[in-house]
Every structure is written in C-alpha cells, then in structure tokens.
Amino acid sequence: MFLKFILFLIGILFTSFGIINIILYLNLCVIGYSFLEYVNFIIRKLECLCIIVGIFLIWISIFFKGGKNEICK
C-alpha cells in the first residue's frame, strides 16, 4: 500500500513537471514557430517527456495488484 502511494505521488510530480514545461515552451509559438515545429521541439526535450513517465507511474499505482508480495505478482 505504501509503495502504491509513493508511486502515485512521484507520478503526480512527474506529470505536473512535464505539463508545466510544455506550457512554458508555448512561448515558442509567440516568436514564430508553427505548431508542428513546436510539437517537434517538445517531443525532443527530456523534461517534456516526464509527462509520459508520470502517467505511467500513476497507471501502475492504480492498477497494480496489491498483496503480500506485490512485486512478485
């Protein structure tokens, strides 16, 4: 149970960090980048890919089967 809670919190942190960076990089559209150039830029940035890791950790924490030996199952 504690592992699930920690994974959930870490997932929330990674997801929020990724979303904040994606929003901050929206300033590139103001200086003349097209939408496709913007998307191409953010998929290459590691801090923007944290959103995928965060959603994956949240998904694991929700759907991970709990029990006595959580990791083995």
PDB file of N, H, CA, C and O in Angstrom:
ATOM      1  N   MET A   1       0.819  -1.190   0.000  1.00  0.00           N
ATOM      2  CA  MET A   1       0.000   0.000   0.000  1.00  0.00           C
ATOM      3  C   MET A   1       0.870   1.264   0.000  1.00  0.00           C
ATOM      4  O   MET A   1       0.586   2.221  -0.721  1.00  0.00           O
ATOM      5  N   PHE A   2       1.922   1.257   0.808  1.00  0.00           N
ATOM      6  H   PHE A   2       2.153   0.480   1.394  1.00  0.00           H
ATOM      7  CA  PHE A   2       2.810   2.413   0.876  1.00  0.00           C
ATOM      8  C   PHE A   2       3.529   2.623  -0.455  1.00  0.00           C
ATOM      9  O   PHE A   2       3.712   3.761  -0.888  1.00  0.00           O
ATOM     10  N   LEU A   3       3.937   1.530  -1.108  1.00  0.00           N
ATOM     11  H   LEU A   3       3.788   0.606  -0.756  1.00  0.00           H
ATOM     12  CA  LEU A   3       4.604   1.626  -2.407  1.00  0.00           C
ATOM     13  C   LEU A   3       3.671   2.241  -3.449  1.00  0.00           C
ATOM     14  O   LEU A   3       4.102   3.050  -4.270  1.00  0.00           O
ATOM     15  N   LYS A   4       2.415   1.862  -3.416  1.00  0.00           N
ATOM     16  H   LYS A   4       2.065   1.205  -2.749  1.00  0.00           H
ATOM     17  CA  LYS A   4       1.448   2.418  -4.356  1.00  0.00           C
ATOM     18  C   LYS A   4       1.271   3.921  -4.137  1.00  0.00           C
ATOM     19  O   LYS A   4       1.160   4.692  -5.090  1.00  0.00           O
ATOM     20  N   PHE A   5       1.248   4.319  -2.874  1.00  0.00           N
ATOM     21  H   PHE A   5       1.338   3.693  -2.099  1.00  0.00           H
ATOM     22  CA  PHE A   5       1.088   5.738  -2.549  1.00  0.00           C
ATOM     23  C   PHE A   5       2.305   6.543  -3.008  1.00  0.00           C
ATOM     24  O   PHE A   5       2.158   7.632  -3.564  1.00  0.00           O
ATOM     25  N   ILE A   6       3.496   6.010  -2.778  1.00  0.00           N
ATOM     26  H   ILE A   6       3.615   5.126  -2.326  1.00  0.00           H
ATOM     27  CA  ILE A   6       4.716   6.690  -3.203  1.00  0.00           C
ATOM     28  C   ILE A   6       4.786   6.782  -4.732  1.00  0.00           C
ATOM     29  O   ILE A   6       5.144   7.828  -5.273  1.00  0.00           O
ATOM     30  N   LEU A   7       4.447   5.693  -5.424  1.00  0.00           N
ATOM     31  H   LEU A   7       4.156   4.844  -4.984  1.00  0.00           H
ATOM     32  CA  LEU A   7       4.426   5.721  -6.894  1.00  0.00           C
ATOM     33  C   LEU A   7       3.425   6.746  -7.415  1.00  0.00           C
ATOM     34  O   LEU A   7       3.691   7.446  -8.392  1.00  0.00           O
ATOM     35  N   PHE A   8       2.276   6.829  -6.756  1.00  0.00           N
ATOM     36  H   PHE A   8       2.059   6.260  -5.963  1.00  0.00           H
ATOM     37  CA  PHE A   8       1.259   7.791  -7.162  1.00  0.00           C
ATOM     38  C   PHE A   8       1.773   9.219  -6.991  1.00  0.00           C
ATOM     39  O   PHE A   8       1.599  10.046  -7.886  1.00  0.00           O
ATOM     40  N   LEU A   9       2.402   9.517  -5.857  1.00  0.00           N
ATOM     41  H   LEU A   9       2.543   8.845  -5.130  1.00  0.00           H
ATOM     42  CA  LEU A   9       2.926  10.857  -5.623  1.00  0.00           C
ATOM     43  C   LEU A   9       4.041  11.219  -6.599  1.00  0.00           C
ATOM     44  O   LEU A   9       4.083  12.336  -7.115  1.00  0.00           O
ATOM     45  N   ILE A  10       4.938  10.276  -6.847  1.00  0.00           N
ATOM     46  H   ILE A  10       4.904   9.369  -6.428  1.00  0.00           H
ATOM     47  CA  ILE A  10       6.012  10.527  -7.813  1.00  0.00           C
ATOM     48  C   ILE A  10       5.430  10.729  -9.209  1.00  0.00           C
ATOM     49  O   ILE A  10       5.906  11.578  -9.963  1.00  0.00           O
ATOM     50  N   GLY A  11       4.409   9.958  -9.554  1.00  0.00           N
ATOM     51  H   GLY A  11       4.023   9.268  -8.942  1.00  0.00           H
ATOM     52  CA  GLY A  11       3.741  10.123 -10.849  1.00  0.00           C
ATOM     53  C   GLY A  11       3.088  11.485 -10.986  1.00  0.00           C
ATOM     54  O   GLY A  11       3.159  12.101 -12.049  1.00  0.00           O
ATOM     55  N   ILE A  12       2.451  11.966  -9.920  1.00  0.00           N
ATOM     56  H   ILE A  12       2.394  11.465  -9.056  1.00  0.00           H
ATOM     57  CA  ILE A  12       1.842  13.292  -9.940  1.00  0.00           C
ATOM     58  C   ILE A  12       2.916  14.359 -10.137  1.00  0.00           C
ATOM     59  O   ILE A  12       2.728  15.304 -10.903  1.00  0.00           O
ATOM     60  N   LEU A  13       4.042  14.203  -9.444  1.00  0.00           N
ATOM     61  H   LEU A  13       4.195  13.436  -8.822  1.00  0.00           H
ATOM     62  CA  LEU A  13       5.127  15.181  -9.570  1.00  0.00           C
ATOM     63  C   LEU A  13       5.706  15.206 -10.988  1.00  0.00           C
ATOM     64  O   LEU A  13       5.919  16.278 -11.553  1.00  0.00           O
ATOM     65  N   PHE A  14       5.961  14.025 -11.561  1.00  0.00           N
ATOM     66  H   PHE A  14       5.789  13.153 -11.102  1.00  0.00           H
ATOM     67  CA  PHE A  14       6.496  13.961 -12.920  1.00  0.00           C
ATOM     68  C   PHE A  14       5.506  14.545 -13.929  1.00  0.00           C
ATOM     69  O   PHE A  14       5.896  15.283 -14.834  1.00  0.00           O
ATOM     70  N   THR A  15       4.238  14.213 -13.769  1.00  0.00           N
ATOM     71  H   THR A  15       3.922  13.613 -13.034  1.00  0.00           H
ATOM     72  CA  THR A  15       3.223  14.709 -14.697  1.00  0.00           C
ATOM     73  C   THR A  15       3.097  16.224 -14.620  1.00  0.00           C
ATOM     74  O   THR A  15       3.037  16.895 -15.651  1.00  0.00           O
ATOM     75  N   SER A  16       3.056  16.763 -13.416  1.00  0.00           N
ATOM     76  H   SER A  16       3.105  16.218 -12.579  1.00  0.00           H
ATOM     77  CA  SER A  16       2.938  18.214 -13.279  1.00  0.00           C
ATOM     78  C   SER A  16       4.191  18.916 -13.802  1.00  0.00           C
ATOM     79  O   SER A  16       4.092  19.982 -14.411  1.00  0.00           O
ATOM     80  N   PHE A  17       5.365  18.331 -13.571  1.00  0.00           N
ATOM     81  H   PHE A  17       5.446  17.466 -13.077  1.00  0.00           H
ATOM     82  CA  PHE A  17       6.603  18.913 -14.096  1.00  0.00           C
ATOM     83  C   PHE A  17       6.582  18.952 -15.626  1.00  0.00           C
ATOM     84  O   PHE A  17       6.984  19.947 -16.229  1.00  0.00           O
ATOM     85  N   GLY A  18       6.116  17.873 -16.248  1.00  0.00           N
ATOM     86  H   GLY A  18       5.790  17.065 -15.758  1.00  0.00           H
ATOM     87  CA  GLY A  18       6.043  17.823 -17.702  1.00  0.00           C
ATOM     88  C   GLY A  18       5.035  18.807 -18.272  1.00  0.00           C
ATOM     89  O   GLY A  18       5.302  19.464 -19.278  1.00  0.00           O
ATOM     90  N   ILE A  19       3.874  18.910 -17.628  1.00  0.00           N
ATOM     91  H   ILE A  19       3.657  18.376 -16.811  1.00  0.00           H
ATOM     92  CA  ILE A  19       2.836  19.833 -18.108  1.00  0.00           C
ATOM     93  C   ILE A  19       3.296  21.277 -17.972  1.00  0.00           C
ATOM     94  O   ILE A  19       3.055  22.094 -18.861  1.00  0.00           O
ATOM     95  N   ILE A  20       3.956  21.596 -16.862  1.00  0.00           N
ATOM     96  H   ILE A  20       4.152  20.933 -16.139  1.00  0.00           H
ATOM     97  CA  ILE A  20       4.455  22.957 -16.663  1.00  0.00           C
ATOM     98  C   ILE A  20       5.466  23.317 -17.742  1.00  0.00           C
ATOM     99  O   ILE A  20       5.433  24.428 -18.271  1.00  0.00           O
ATOM    100  N   ASN A  21       6.358  22.402 -18.075  1.00  0.00           N
ATOM    101  H   ASN A  21       6.385  21.499 -17.646  1.00  0.00           H
ATOM    102  CA  ASN A  21       7.347  22.689 -19.116  1.00  0.00           C
ATOM    103  C   ASN A  21       6.713  22.819 -20.496  1.00  0.00           C
ATOM    104  O   ASN A  21       7.136  23.658 -21.291  1.00  0.00           O
ATOM    105  N   ILE A  22       5.719  22.011 -20.788  1.00  0.00           N
ATOM    106  H   ILE A  22       5.376  21.330 -20.142  1.00  0.00           H
ATOM    107  CA  ILE A  22       5.027  22.134 -22.070  1.00  0.00           C
ATOM    108  C   ILE A  22       4.338  23.489 -22.174  1.00  0.00           C
ATOM    109  O   ILE A  22       4.353  24.119 -23.232  1.00  0.00           O
ATOM    110  N   ILE A  23       3.737  23.934 -21.080  1.00  0.00           N
ATOM    111  H   ILE A  23       3.725  23.422 -20.220  1.00  0.00           H
ATOM    112  CA  ILE A  23       3.085  25.248 -21.082  1.00  0.00           C
ATOM    113  C   ILE A  23       4.117  26.363 -21.214  1.00  0.00           C
ATOM    114  O   ILE A  23       3.891  27.343 -21.925  1.00  0.00           O
ATOM    115  N   LEU A  24       5.245  26.215 -20.533  1.00  0.00           N
ATOM    116  H   LEU A  24       5.429  25.419 -19.956  1.00  0.00           H
ATOM    117  CA  LEU A  24       6.283  27.249 -20.636  1.00  0.00           C
ATOM    118  C   LEU A  24       6.851  27.341 -22.045  1.00  0.00           C
ATOM    119  O   LEU A  24       7.173  28.435 -22.508  1.00  0.00           O
ATOM    120  N   TYR A  25       6.978  26.221 -22.729  1.00  0.00           N
ATOM    121  H   TYR A  25       6.717  25.332 -22.353  1.00  0.00           H
ATOM    122  CA  TYR A  25       7.507  26.238 -24.090  1.00  0.00           C
ATOM    123  C   TYR A  25       6.498  26.753 -25.113  1.00  0.00           C
ATOM    124  O   TYR A  25       6.829  26.879 -26.292  1.00  0.00           O
ATOM    125  N   LEU A  26       5.267  27.054 -24.678  1.00  0.00           N
ATOM    126  H   LEU A  26       4.998  26.952 -23.720  1.00  0.00           H
ATOM    127  CA  LEU A  26       4.302  27.657 -25.602  1.00  0.00           C
ATOM    128  C   LEU A  26       4.754  29.037 -26.064  1.00  0.00           C
ATOM    129  O   LEU A  26       4.250  29.553 -27.062  1.00  0.00           O
ATOM    130  N   ASN A  27       5.696  29.635 -25.348  1.00  0.00           N
ATOM    131  H   ASN A  27       6.105  29.215 -24.538  1.00  0.00           H
ATOM    132  CA  ASN A  27       6.233  30.932 -25.786  1.00  0.00           C
ATOM    133  C   ASN A  27       6.930  30.831 -27.130  1.00  0.00           C
ATOM    134  O   ASN A  27       7.105  31.844 -27.805  1.00  0.00           O
ATOM    135  N   LEU A  28       7.331  29.638 -27.533  1.00  0.00           N
ATOM    136  H   LEU A  28       7.189  28.814 -26.984  1.00  0.00           H
ATOM    137  CA  LEU A  28       7.960  29.476 -28.843  1.00  0.00           C
ATOM    138  C   LEU A  28       6.994  29.802 -29.971  1.00  0.00           C
ATOM    139  O   LEU A  28       7.413  30.250 -31.038  1.00  0.00           O
ATOM    140  N   CYS A  29       5.710  29.581 -29.745  1.00  0.00           N
ATOM    141  H   CYS A  29       5.369  29.217 -28.878  1.00  0.00           H
ATOM    142  CA  CYS A  29       4.718  29.907 -30.772  1.00  0.00           C
ATOM    143  C   CYS A  29       4.615  31.420 -30.966  1.00  0.00           C
ATOM    144  O   CYS A  29       4.286  31.890 -32.055  1.00  0.00           O
ATOM    145  N   VAL A  30       4.897  32.178 -29.907  1.00  0.00           N
ATOM    146  H   VAL A  30       5.164  31.796 -29.022  1.00  0.00           H
ATOM    147  CA  VAL A  30       4.819  33.627 -29.999  1.00  0.00           C
ATOM    148  C   VAL A  30       5.960  34.183 -30.854  1.00  0.00           C
ATOM    149  O   VAL A  30       5.782  35.182 -31.551  1.00  0.00           O
ATOM    150  N   ILE A  31       7.127  33.543 -30.803  1.00  0.00           N
ATOM    151  H   ILE A  31       7.271  32.732 -30.237  1.00  0.00           H
ATOM    152  CA  ILE A  31       8.264  34.080 -31.543  1.00  0.00           C
ATOM    153  C   ILE A  31       8.347  33.560 -32.974  1.00  0.00           C
ATOM    154  O   ILE A  31       9.331  33.821 -33.666  1.00  0.00           O
ATOM    155  N   GLY A  32       7.329  32.829 -33.430  1.00  0.00           N
ATOM    156  H   GLY A  32       6.529  32.617 -32.869  1.00  0.00           H
ATOM    157  CA  GLY A  32       7.278  32.489 -34.840  1.00  0.00           C
ATOM    158  C   GLY A  32       7.313  31.014 -35.181  1.00  0.00           C
ATOM    159  O   GLY A  32       7.284  30.669 -36.362  1.00  0.00           O
ATOM    160  N   TYR A  33       7.374  30.132 -34.201  1.00  0.00           N
ATOM    161  H   TYR A  33       7.397  30.413 -33.241  1.00  0.00           H
ATOM    162  CA  TYR A  33       7.345  28.701 -34.504  1.00  0.00           C
ATOM    163  C   TYR A  33       5.929  28.308 -34.913  1.00  0.00           C
ATOM    164  O   TYR A  33       4.957  28.823 -34.361  1.00  0.00           O
ATOM    165  N   SER A  34       5.811  27.405 -35.872  1.00  0.00           N
ATOM    166  H   SER A  34       6.601  26.987 -36.320  1.00  0.00           H
ATOM    167  CA  SER A  34       4.498  26.870 -36.204  1.00  0.00           C
ATOM    168  C   SER A  34       4.153  25.778 -35.187  1.00  0.00           C
ATOM    169  O   SER A  34       4.990  25.378 -34.378  1.00  0.00           O
ATOM    170  N   PHE A  35       2.923  25.311 -35.243  1.00  0.00           N
ATOM    171  H   PHE A  35       2.243  25.636 -35.901  1.00  0.00           H
ATOM    172  CA  PHE A  35       2.505  24.291 -34.276  1.00  0.00           C
ATOM    173  C   PHE A  35       3.290  22.998 -34.461  1.00  0.00           C
ATOM    174  O   PHE A  35       3.661  22.362 -33.475  1.00  0.00           O
ATOM    175  N   LEU A  36       3.548  22.599 -35.694  1.00  0.00           N
ATOM    176  H   LEU A  36       3.246  23.116 -36.495  1.00  0.00           H
ATOM    177  CA  LEU A  36       4.313  21.374 -35.938  1.00  0.00           C
ATOM    178  C   LEU A  36       5.759  21.504 -35.471  1.00  0.00           C
ATOM    179  O   LEU A  36       6.333  20.544 -34.957  1.00  0.00           O
ATOM    180  N   GLU A  37       6.349  22.680 -35.645  1.00  0.00           N
ATOM    181  H   GLU A  37       5.882  23.460 -36.063  1.00  0.00           H
ATOM    182  CA  GLU A  37       7.698  22.899 -35.130  1.00  0.00           C
ATOM    183  C   GLU A  37       7.711  22.853 -33.603  1.00  0.00           C
ATOM    184  O   GLU A  37       8.655  22.344 -32.999  1.00  0.00           O
ATOM    185  N   TYR A  38       6.660  23.385 -32.986  1.00  0.00           N
ATOM    186  H   TYR A  38       5.893  23.798 -33.477  1.00  0.00           H
ATOM    187  CA  TYR A  38       6.528  23.345 -31.525  1.00  0.00           C
ATOM    188  C   TYR A  38       6.435  21.910 -31.029  1.00  0.00           C
ATOM    189  O   TYR A  38       7.127  21.530 -30.084  1.00  0.00           O
ATOM    190  N   VAL A  39       5.586  21.114 -31.660  1.00  0.00           N
ATOM    191  H   VAL A  39       5.024  21.423 -32.427  1.00  0.00           H
ATOM    192  CA  VAL A  39       5.441  19.708 -31.261  1.00  0.00           C
ATOM    193  C   VAL A  39       6.746  18.962 -31.484  1.00  0.00           C
ATOM    194  O   VAL A  39       7.144  18.156 -30.643  1.00  0.00           O
ATOM    195  N   ASN A  40       7.410  19.210 -32.587  1.00  0.00           N
ATOM    196  H   ASN A  40       7.086  19.864 -33.271  1.00  0.00           H
ATOM    197  CA  ASN A  40       8.692  18.582 -32.873  1.00  0.00           C
ATOM    198  C   ASN A  40       9.724  18.961 -31.806  1.00  0.00           C
ATOM    199  O   ASN A  40      10.559  18.138 -31.430  1.00  0.00           O
ATOM    200  N   PHE A  41       9.668  20.186 -31.326  1.00  0.00           N
ATOM    201  H   PHE A  41       8.989  20.854 -31.630  1.00  0.00           H
ATOM    202  CA  PHE A  41      10.603  20.636 -30.296  1.00  0.00           C
ATOM    203  C   PHE A  41      10.333  19.953 -28.955  1.00  0.00           C
ATOM    204  O   PHE A  41      11.263  19.477 -28.302  1.00  0.00           O
ATOM    205  N   ILE A  42       9.060  19.904 -28.540  1.00  0.00           N
ATOM    206  H   ILE A  42       8.305  20.290 -29.070  1.00  0.00           H
ATOM    207  CA  ILE A  42       8.786  19.375 -27.197  1.00  0.00           C
ATOM    208  C   ILE A  42       8.941  17.856 -27.115  1.00  0.00           C
ATOM    209  O   ILE A  42       9.213  17.336 -26.033  1.00  0.00           O
ATOM    210  N   ILE A  43       8.778  17.132 -28.214  1.00  0.00           N
ATOM    211  H   ILE A  43       8.557  17.554 -29.093  1.00  0.00           H
ATOM    212  CA  ILE A  43       8.965  15.686 -28.112  1.00  0.00           C
ATOM    213  C   ILE A  43      10.436  15.325 -28.027  1.00  0.00           C
ATOM    214  O   ILE A  43      10.775  14.185 -27.708  1.00  0.00           O
ATOM    215  N   ARG A  44      11.312  16.276 -28.307  1.00  0.00           N
ATOM    216  H   ARG A  44      11.036  17.201 -28.566  1.00  0.00           H
ATOM    217  CA  ARG A  44      12.746  16.031 -28.190  1.00  0.00           C
ATOM    218  C   ARG A  44      13.320  16.486 -26.859  1.00  0.00           C
ATOM    219  O   ARG A  44      14.489  16.222 -26.579  1.00  0.00           O
ATOM    220  N   LYS A  45      12.541  17.155 -26.039  1.00  0.00           N
ATOM    221  H   LYS A  45      11.591  17.369 -26.267  1.00  0.00           H
ATOM    222  CA  LYS A  45      13.019  17.639 -24.748  1.00  0.00           C
ATOM    223  C   LYS A  45      12.693  16.609 -23.668  1.00  0.00           C
ATOM    224  O   LYS A  45      11.560  16.140 -23.557  1.00  0.00           O
ATOM    225  N   LEU A  46      13.696  16.272 -22.884  1.00  0.00           N
ATOM    226  H   LEU A  46      14.616  16.653 -22.973  1.00  0.00           H
ATOM    227  CA  LEU A  46      13.540  15.254 -21.847  1.00  0.00           C
ATOM    228  C   LEU A  46      12.560  15.689 -20.765  1.00  0.00           C
ATOM    229  O   LEU A  46      11.778  14.876 -20.273  1.00  0.00           O
ATOM    230  N   GLU A  47      12.598  16.960 -20.395  1.00  0.00           N
ATOM    231  H   GLU A  47      13.233  17.621 -20.795  1.00  0.00           H
ATOM    232  CA  GLU A  47      11.702  17.415 -19.330  1.00  0.00           C
ATOM    233  C   GLU A  47      10.240  17.418 -19.767  1.00  0.00           C
ATOM    234  O   GLU A  47       9.348  17.355 -18.922  1.00  0.00           O
ATOM    235  N   CYS A  48       9.981  17.488 -21.060  1.00  0.00           N
ATOM    236  H   CYS A  48      10.706  17.539 -21.747  1.00  0.00           H
ATOM    237  CA  CYS A  48       8.602  17.407 -21.536  1.00  0.00           C
ATOM    238  C   CYS A  48       8.122  15.963 -21.618  1.00  0.00           C
ATOM    239  O   CYS A  48       6.918  15.707 -21.577  1.00  0.00           O
ATOM    240  N   LEU A  49       9.041  15.030 -21.731  1.00  0.00           N
ATOM    241  H   LEU A  49      10.019  15.238 -21.764  1.00  0.00           H
ATOM    242  CA  LEU A  49       8.664  13.617 -21.771  1.00  0.00           C
ATOM    243  C   LEU A  49       8.391  13.056 -20.380  1.00  0.00           C
ATOM    244  O   LEU A  49       7.967  11.908 -20.246  1.00  0.00           O
ATOM    245  N   CYS A  50       8.629  13.852 -19.352  1.00  0.00           N
ATOM    246  H   CYS A  50       8.973  14.784 -19.460  1.00  0.00           H
ATOM    247  CA  CYS A  50       8.322  13.416 -17.985  1.00  0.00           C
ATOM    248  C   CYS A  50       6.826  13.164 -17.803  1.00  0.00           C
ATOM    249  O   CYS A  50       6.424  12.401 -16.923  1.00  0.00           O
ATOM    250  N   ILE A  51       6.011  13.799 -18.627  1.00  0.00           N
ATOM    251  H   ILE A  51       6.337  14.418 -19.341  1.00  0.00           H
ATOM    252  CA  ILE A  51       4.570  13.595 -18.515  1.00  0.00           C
ATOM    253  C   ILE A  51       4.198  12.145 -18.825  1.00  0.00           C
ATOM    254  O   ILE A  51       3.286  11.597 -18.205  1.00  0.00           O
ATOM    255  N   ILE A  52       4.886  11.528 -19.765  1.00  0.00           N
ATOM    256  H   ILE A  52       5.627  11.974 -20.268  1.00  0.00           H
ATOM    257  CA  ILE A  52       4.614  10.130 -20.111  1.00  0.00           C
ATOM    258  C   ILE A  52       5.017   9.214 -18.962  1.00  0.00           C
ATOM    259  O   ILE A  52       4.284   8.290 -18.611  1.00  0.00           O
ATOM    260  N   VAL A  53       6.181   9.474 -18.380  1.00  0.00           N
ATOM    261  H   VAL A  53       6.776  10.224 -18.666  1.00  0.00           H
ATOM    262  CA  VAL A  53       6.647   8.679 -17.238  1.00  0.00           C
ATOM    263  C   VAL A  53       5.691   8.845 -16.067  1.00  0.00           C
ATOM    264  O   VAL A  53       5.359   7.871 -15.391  1.00  0.00           O
ATOM    265  N   GLY A  54       5.252  10.064 -15.827  1.00  0.00           N
ATOM    266  H   GLY A  54       5.521  10.855 -16.376  1.00  0.00           H
ATOM    267  CA  GLY A  54       4.323  10.325 -14.726  1.00  0.00           C
ATOM    268  C   GLY A  54       2.992   9.621 -14.892  1.00  0.00           C
ATOM    269  O   GLY A  54       2.473   9.040 -13.939  1.00  0.00           O
ATOM    270  N   ILE A  55       2.439   9.666 -16.085  1.00  0.00           N
ATOM    271  H   ILE A  55       2.861  10.137 -16.860  1.00  0.00           H
ATOM    272  CA  ILE A  55       1.161   8.978 -16.332  1.00  0.00           C
ATOM    273  C   ILE A  55       1.338   7.472 -16.189  1.00  0.00           C
ATOM    274  O   ILE A  55       0.450   6.793 -15.674  1.00  0.00           O
ATOM    275  N   PHE A  56       2.472   6.945 -16.637  1.00  0.00           N
ATOM    276  H   PHE A  56       3.193   7.497 -17.055  1.00  0.00           H
ATOM    277  CA  PHE A  56       2.752   5.515 -16.490  1.00  0.00           C
ATOM    278  C   PHE A  56       2.845   5.128 -15.008  1.00  0.00           C
ATOM    279  O   PHE A  56       2.311   4.093 -14.610  1.00  0.00           O
ATOM    280  N   LEU A  57       3.510   5.938 -14.198  1.00  0.00           N
ATOM    281  H   LEU A  57       3.944   6.778 -14.521  1.00  0.00           H
ATOM    282  CA  LEU A  57       3.614   5.643 -12.764  1.00  0.00           C
ATOM    283  C   LEU A  57       2.253   5.718 -12.071  1.00  0.00           C
ATOM    284  O   LEU A  57       1.952   4.900 -11.202  1.00  0.00           O
ATOM    285  N   ILE A  58       1.445   6.681 -12.448  1.00  0.00           N
ATOM    286  H   ILE A  58       1.690   7.346 -13.153  1.00  0.00           H
ATOM    287  CA  ILE A  58       0.093   6.779 -11.882  1.00  0.00           C
ATOM    288  C   ILE A  58      -0.718   5.561 -12.275  1.00  0.00           C
ATOM    289  O   ILE A  58      -1.431   4.992 -11.449  1.00  0.00           O
ATOM    290  N   TRP A  59      -0.614   5.158 -13.530  1.00  0.00           N
ATOM    291  H   TRP A  59      -0.035   5.620 -14.201  1.00  0.00           H
ATOM    292  CA  TRP A  59      -1.349   3.985 -14.001  1.00  0.00           C
ATOM    293  C   TRP A  59      -0.923   2.733 -13.239  1.00  0.00           C
ATOM    294  O   TRP A  59      -1.764   1.928 -12.840  1.00  0.00           O
ATOM    295  N   ILE A  60       0.383   2.573 -13.038  1.00  0.00           N
ATOM    296  H   ILE A  60       1.066   3.227 -13.362  1.00  0.00           H
ATOM    297  CA  ILE A  60       0.881   1.415 -12.287  1.00  0.00           C
ATOM    298  C   ILE A  60       0.360   1.443 -10.852  1.00  0.00           C
ATOM    299  O   ILE A  60      -0.049   0.411 -10.319  1.00  0.00           O
ATOM    300  N   SER A  61       0.372   2.612 -10.229  1.00  0.00           N
ATOM    301  H   SER A  61       0.704   3.450 -10.662  1.00  0.00           H
ATOM    302  CA  SER A  61      -0.059   2.686  -8.835  1.00  0.00           C
ATOM    303  C   SER A  61      -1.549   2.407  -8.685  1.00  0.00           C
ATOM    304  O   SER A  61      -1.980   1.922  -7.639  1.00  0.00           O
ATOM    305  N   ILE A  62      -2.327   2.699  -9.692  1.00  0.00           N
ATOM    306  H   ILE A  62      -1.976   3.093 -10.542  1.00  0.00           H
ATOM    307  CA  ILE A  62      -3.766   2.444  -9.599  1.00  0.00           C
ATOM    308  C   ILE A  62      -4.094   0.993  -9.913  1.00  0.00           C
ATOM    309  O   ILE A  62      -4.897   0.378  -9.210  1.00  0.00           O
ATOM    310  N   PHE A  63      -3.494   0.439 -10.947  1.00  0.00           N
ATOM    311  H   PHE A  63      -2.842   0.938 -11.517  1.00  0.00           H
ATOM    312  CA  PHE A  63      -3.863  -0.888 -11.407  1.00  0.00           C
ATOM    313  C   PHE A  63      -2.933  -2.002 -10.960  1.00  0.00           C
ATOM    314  O   PHE A  63      -3.122  -3.154 -11.351  1.00  0.00           O
ATOM    315  N   PHE A  64      -1.926  -1.680 -10.145  1.00  0.00           N
ATOM    316  H   PHE A  64      -1.773  -0.744  -9.828  1.00  0.00           H
ATOM    317  CA  PHE A  64      -1.002  -2.685  -9.627  1.00  0.00           C
ATOM    318  C   PHE A  64      -1.703  -3.501  -8.559  1.00  0.00           C
ATOM    319  O   PHE A  64      -2.254  -2.946  -7.608  1.00  0.00           O
ATOM    320  N   LYS A  65      -1.684  -4.815  -8.714  1.00  0.00           N
ATOM    321  H   LYS A  65      -1.237  -5.266  -9.487  1.00  0.00           H
ATOM    322  CA  LYS A  65      -2.392  -5.665  -7.777  1.00  0.00           C
ATOM    323  C   LYS A  65      -1.629  -5.727  -6.457  1.00  0.00           C
ATOM    324  O   LYS A  65      -0.456  -6.098  -6.424  1.00  0.00           O
ATOM    325  N   GLY A  66      -2.293  -5.368  -5.398  1.00  0.00           N
ATOM    326  H   GLY A  66      -3.246  -5.067  -5.426  1.00  0.00           H
ATOM    327  CA  GLY A  66      -1.671  -5.363  -4.076  1.00  0.00           C
ATOM    328  C   GLY A  66      -1.735  -6.730  -3.437  1.00  0.00           C
ATOM    329  O   GLY A  66      -2.472  -7.608  -3.885  1.00  0.00           O
ATOM    330  N   GLY A  67      -0.980  -6.896  -2.418  1.00  0.00           N
ATOM    331  H   GLY A  67      -0.381  -6.183  -2.054  1.00  0.00           H
ATOM    332  CA  GLY A  67      -0.971  -8.156  -1.707  1.00  0.00           C
ATOM    333  C   GLY A  67       0.276  -8.284  -0.849  1.00  0.00           C
ATOM    334  O   GLY A  67       0.986  -7.311  -0.597  1.00  0.00           O
ATOM    335  N   LYS A  68       0.524  -9.516  -0.407  1.00  0.00           N
ATOM    336  H   LYS A  68      -0.053 -10.307  -0.613  1.00  0.00           H
ATOM    337  CA  LYS A  68       1.674  -9.752   0.461  1.00  0.00           C
ATOM    338  C   LYS A  68       2.981  -9.532  -0.280  1.00  0.00           C
ATOM    339  O   LYS A  68       3.869  -8.847   0.229  1.00  0.00           O
ATOM    340  N   ASN A  69       3.117 -10.100  -1.474  1.00  0.00           N
ATOM    341  H   ASN A  69       2.396 -10.656  -1.887  1.00  0.00           H
ATOM    342  CA  ASN A  69       4.309  -9.944  -2.301  1.00  0.00           C
ATOM    343  C   ASN A  69       3.916  -9.157  -3.556  1.00  0.00           C
ATOM    344  O   ASN A  69       3.693  -9.738  -4.618  1.00  0.00           O
ATOM    345  N   GLU A  70       3.836  -7.836  -3.420  1.00  0.00           N
ATOM    346  H   GLU A  70       4.018  -7.365  -2.557  1.00  0.00           H
ATOM    347  CA  GLU A  70       3.341  -7.019  -4.527  1.00  0.00           C
ATOM    348  C   GLU A  70       4.224  -7.080  -5.760  1.00  0.00           C
ATOM    349  O   GLU A  70       3.715  -7.081  -6.880  1.00  0.00           O
ATOM    350  N   ILE A  71       5.527  -7.131  -5.578  1.00  0.00           N
ATOM    351  H   ILE A  71       5.941  -7.130  -4.668  1.00  0.00           H
ATOM    352  CA  ILE A  71       6.429  -7.076  -6.713  1.00  0.00           C
ATOM    353  C   ILE A  71       6.427  -8.404  -7.479  1.00  0.00           C
ATOM    354  O   ILE A  71       6.604  -8.410  -8.697  1.00  0.00           O
ATOM    355  N   CYS A  72       6.234  -9.504  -6.796  1.00  0.00           N
ATOM    356  H   CYS A  72       6.091  -9.500  -5.806  1.00  0.00           H
ATOM    357  CA  CYS A  72       6.309 -10.820  -7.433  1.00  0.00           C
ATOM    358  C   CYS A  72       5.080 -11.139  -8.266  1.00  0.00           C
ATOM    359  O   CYS A  72       5.159 -11.990  -9.152  1.00  0.00           O
ATOM    360  N   LYS A  73       3.973 -10.507  -8.024  1.00  0.00           N
ATOM    361  H   LYS A  73       3.909  -9.816  -7.305  1.00  0.00           H
ATOM    362  CA  LYS A  73       2.747 -10.879  -8.727  1.00  0.00           C
ATOM    363  C   LYS A  73       2.596 -10.131 -10.006  1.00  0.00           C
ATOM    364  O   LYS A  73       1.615 -10.325 -10.723  1.00  0.00           O
TER     365      LYS A  73
END
